[in-house]
Amino acid sequence: MTDLFLSAGRGPQECAWALGRLLSRLEADAARHRLVATRVETVPGERPGTWRSVLLRITGAGAETFAAGWTGTLCWQAASPYRPGHGRKNWYVTARPHRAEVVDTPFREADVAFTPCRTGGPGGQHRNKASTAVRATHRPSGHVVVVDTERHLHLNRRIAVDLLRRRVAEDDEAARRAGTAARRRIHDDLIRGDPVRLERP
């Protein structure tokens, strides 16, 4: 399995149109190679059948090799369907390998290690003599929290689990933002000219 991110960059609407044509060509080529191409994420263009970007997942034997043949600058060579008489006929799209982030990390309380401990500070004799505070470690992520807000160990354990669950969710959100930023950079990195593939109607 491999993921391929196709982008029309910051080009005119013809580039989004070209991406649509190239995408259909790529999907047909994948089918001929007995591969499955699935559109994981799409951003449509201004007109029907056009795309600003598409994240494509290719699965099957030889998916990586196949994707490599479609990686780089792609060119759709045809007259503009929107501006009759326009001289330009080469419309460029970029295709790059792009790993989709896993953004829904499963959280299991069984993955949390608890250690009772004592903490200093105000809270009365009971708080200072008994180990009612808890140190909780989420083993898969390495996150550690210490909770001593309650006078009972089981309540502090519950708060610790909630804090760790929130931190794992924050990690997932950070991964989503990083993926979005990486795709945005690809939009800006489109190189026009010297395509690895030139396709025509």
Secondary structure in CASP SS format (residue, H / E / C, confidence):
PFRMAT SS
TARGET T0000
AUTHOR 0000-0000-0000
METHOD secondary structure of the structure
MODEL  1
M C 1.00
T E 1.00
D E 1.00
L E 1.00
F E 1.00
L E 1.00
S E 1.00
A C 1.00
G C 1.00
R C 1.00
G C 1.00
P C 1.00
Q H 1.00
E H 1.00
C H 1.00
A H 1.00
W H 1.00
A H 1.00
L H 1.00
G H 1.00
R H 1.00
L H 1.00
L H 1.00
S H 1.00
R H 1.00
L H 1.00
E H 1.00
A H 1.00
D H 1.00
A H 1.00
A H 1.00
R H 1.00
H C 1.00
R C 1.00
L C 1.00
V E 1.00
A E 1.00
T E 1.00
R E 1.00
V E 1.00
E E 1.00
T E 1.00
V E 1.00
P E 1.00
G C 1.00
E C 1.00
R C 1.00
P C 1.00
G C 1.00
T C 1.00
W E 1.00
R E 1.00
S E 1.00
V E 1.00
L E 1.00
L E 1.00
R E 1.00
I E 1.00
T E 1.00
G C 1.00
A C 1.00
G C 1.00
A H 1.00
E H 1.00
T H 1.00
F H 1.00
A H 1.00
A H 1.00
G C 1.00
W C 1.00
T C 1.00
G E 1.00
T E 1.00
L E 1.00
C E 1.00
W E 1.00
Q E 1.00
A C 1.00
A C 1.00
S C 1.00
P C 1.00
Y C 1.00
R C 1.00
P C 1.00
G C 1.00
H C 1.00
G C 1.00
R C 1.00
K C 1.00
N E 1.00
W E 1.00
Y E 1.00
V E 1.00
T E 1.00
A E 1.00
R E 1.00
P E 1.00
H C 1.00
R C 1.00
A C 1.00
E C 1.00
V C 1.00
V C 1.00
D C 1.00
T C 1.00
P C 1.00
F C 1.00
R C 1.00
E H 1.00
A H 1.00
D H 1.00
V E 1.00
A E 1.00
F E 1.00
T E 1.00
P E 1.00
C E 1.00
R C 1.00
T C 1.00
G C 1.00
G C 1.00
P C 1.00
G C 1.00
G H 1.00
Q H 1.00
H H 1.00
R H 1.00
N H 1.00
K H 1.00
A C 1.00
S C 1.00
T C 1.00
A E 1.00
V E 1.00
R E 1.00
A E 1.00
T E 1.00
H E 1.00
R C 1.00
P C 1.00
S C 1.00
G C 1.00
H E 1.00
V E 1.00
V E 1.00
V E 1.00
V E 1.00
D C 1.00
T C 1.00
E C 1.00
R C 1.00
H C 1.00
L H 1.00
H H 1.00
L H 1.00
N H 1.00
R H 1.00
R H 1.00
I H 1.00
A H 1.00
V H 1.00
D H 1.00
L H 1.00
L H 1.00
R H 1.00
R H 1.00
R H 1.00
V H 1.00
A H 1.00
E H 1.00
D H 1.00
D H 1.00
E H 1.00
A H 1.00
A H 1.00
R H 1.00
R H 1.00
A H 1.00
G H 1.00
T H 1.00
A H 1.00
A H 1.00
R H 1.00
R H 1.00
R H 1.00
I H 1.00
H H 1.00
D H 1.00
D C 1.00
L C 1.00
I C 1.00
R C 1.00
G C 1.00
D C 1.00
P C 1.00
V C 1.00
R E 1.00
L E 1.00
E E 1.00
R C 1.00
P C 1.00
END
